[in-house]
């Protein structure tokens, strides 16, 4: 478990850095697009496509980081009302649903990437498959983050129970 959590630290850190890089690219190219369109009157034909693609990658990589930090929509209100063990069970059940969803998304995203790889992005001679690859790649990072969150929750609950028994 310890090695998996270290692996997740590494992968989620990489996802965070890549997500930030794609967001910087998107913001920079969006500014470039505005300047070329409204200042020079000659809009760039390629920057909008890359901006959109970079935003897609940024979002799918950023979701793994959000899972890591517990920033996804959750059932906290209900979970906190329940007894600790039942709250943990609800948390694990909700994350199991997320595991199923992102597993399906990873597989379907992979299939879609294969289907569209022969198509090119508008105004570029680059396969649109590179954009669609954000689904399976991002889902892979997300799955790792979800499993690690579940492991941390179980370990935290086990430590709390052990500490409570030791205090009695």
N, C-alpha and C positions, 0 to 999 in steps of 0.2 A: 504494500500500500504506500509506503513512504516513497518508493521509487516512482510510482505512478503520480503521486502528488508533486514530486519534483519535476517530472515530465510535463505535467499540466502547468506548473509555474512557468516553465520554459515556453511551451506552446502558446499560452495565453499572453505572455509577455511579447512574443513574436507577433501575435495577432494584434495586440495593442499598437505596437510600433508600425506595423504595416497599415493598420486602419488610419493612424495619424498621417502617415505618408500619403495615402490615397486622399484623405481629406484636404491636405495641403495642396496636392495636385489639382483637385477639383476646385478649390477656392481660387487658386492662382489662375487657372484657365478660365473660370467664370469671369474674373476681373478682366483678363485679356480679351474675352469675348465682348464684354461691355465696352471696353476702350476702343477696340477695332470697329465695333458697330456704330457707336455714337460719337466718338471723337474723330475717327478717320473716315467714317461712312463706308467702310469696306469690311463687312463682317467676315470673320474667319469661318471657313466651312468645316473645319475639323475639330475645333476646340469644344464645341457643344457636345459632340459625341464622346469625346474623351472625358469631359466633365461628368456626364451622366454615368459612364462606365466606372469611373473612379469612385463616384458616390455609392454605386451598387457594391463595389468591393469593400469600401469603408464600412458600410452598414453590416454586411454579412460577417466581416471580421470583428467588428465592434460588439456584436451580440455575444460572442464568447466572453469578452471582457465583462459585459453586463451580467452574465450568469455568474461569473467568478465573484463579482462584488454584490450579488443579490439585488441587482437593480432592475430585474425583469418584473413584470406584473406578477404578483403572487397572491396567495391566500393568507397573508399575515394576520388579518383581523380574526378570521376563523381559527387559524392555527394557534394564536395567542389565547383565545378563549378556552380552547380544549386543554385537557390534562397533557403534560409534557409528552408522554409516550404516544398518545393519540395525535397530538400535533406533529410529532416527528413522522408518524405513519402518513398523515395527510401530506406533509412536505415531500416525502419519498414518492407517494402516489402521483402527486402533481409533476414531479420531476420525471417519473417514469413515463407519463404522458408526453412530456417534452422530448424524452429520448425516442419514443416511437415516432413523433412528428418529424424530428430532425433526421432520423434514420431514413424515413420515407423521402423527405426532401433531398437528402444526400443522394439516394439512389435515383430518384426521378430527375434531379438536376444533372447527374452524370449522364443519364440517357438523353436528356435534352441537349446537353453539350455535344454529345456525339452526333445528334441529329442535325444540329445547326452549324457544325464546324466548317462546312463547305461554303457557307454564306459569309459575305464581307460586311464590315461596318460601313455605314454611309460615309462617304468622303474619305475613306481610308481603304487601304488594301490589306486589312488585318481581319482575321477570322472573328466572327461574332462569338465563336465558341469561347474565346478568352473572357468575354463578359459573362457568359452563362456558367463558366467554370467557378464563378464566385459562389454559386449555390452548393455544389458538393464540397469545395474546399472550406468555405465558411462553416458548413454543417459539420464537417469533420472536427474543426476546432471547437465548435459549440458542444458536440457530443462529449469530447474530452472534458470540457469545463463542467458539464452537467454531472458526469460521473464523479468528478472530483468534489463537486458541491455535495453530492449525496454521501460520499465517503466522509467528508468533513463533518456533515451533520450527524452521522452515526457515531463517529469518533467523539464528537463533542457531547452527544447524549450519553455515551458510555462513560466518559470522564466525569460528567456531572453526577451520574448515578453512583459511580465509584466514590467520588468525593462526599456525596450525601451519606453513603453507607459508612464511610470512615468517620464522619462527624458524629454519628450516632453511637 
